[in-house]
Amino acid sequence: MKKKTAILAVAFMGVTSISFAQVQNVEKGRHNFGVGLNAGVTVGDYEDLYSTNIGIDLFYLYSVSEKFFVGGATGFANYFGEEVNFTGLGAVELDDAQFIPLAGSVRFSPFKNFLAGADIGYAFGVNEDNDGGFYASPRLTYMINGSIPIFAGYRTISFNDDSLGSIQVGVGFRF
């Protein structure tokens, strides 16, 4: 419970700092809203239970400087359940696992049109018996024409001693 409270506090501070940044600077081009679609292959502790995933991302990035951005992200992720054979039970089709992440975001641009960064926060479980967990999504992004990000990265949602990981690719549109 303490872990969940700490993660929610960090996410709240990130959202609060975004709101403060909006009030402090309304210069055109410093605020970037976007939406993206992603897909991934499940790896790690749950790769035998969930095969692939798809999702939608909503994000906001504020340009602190020419090369450094902070913001927040949310969205929806669906991990597709597999048919699993359990001893004594036979084949069981697992329900999909669904999450809504709430995260703080940071990006650094070492070169023109290239970003490296991560989203860190908490992924809230949507479906029954899914409490969610700590969320982290490091990624590398390439910008096409300044408004179309394509990215590759890793996403993990940690529960106690296990984690649901996936290798991700995605494309978005920045407003």
QUICOR-V841171 format. One record per run of one state. SS is the DSSP state (A for helix, B for strand, O for the rest). FROM is the first residue (numbers start at 0). LEN is the number of residues. If there is no record, write none. Layout:
ss=SS from=FROM len=LEN
ss=SS from=FROM len=LEN
//
This chain:
ss=O from=0 len=1
ss=A from=1 len=23
ss=O from=24 len=6
ss=B from=30 len=14
ss=O from=44 len=5
ss=B from=49 len=14
ss=O from=63 len=4
ss=B from=67 len=14
ss=O from=81 len=1
ss=B from=82 len=4
ss=O from=86 len=3
ss=B from=89 len=4
ss=O from=93 len=3
ss=B from=96 len=15
ss=O from=111 len=2
ss=B from=113 len=12
ss=O from=125 len=7
ss=B from=132 len=12
ss=O from=144 len=3
ss=B from=147 len=12
ss=O from=159 len=2
ss=B from=161 len=13
ss=O from=174 len=1
//
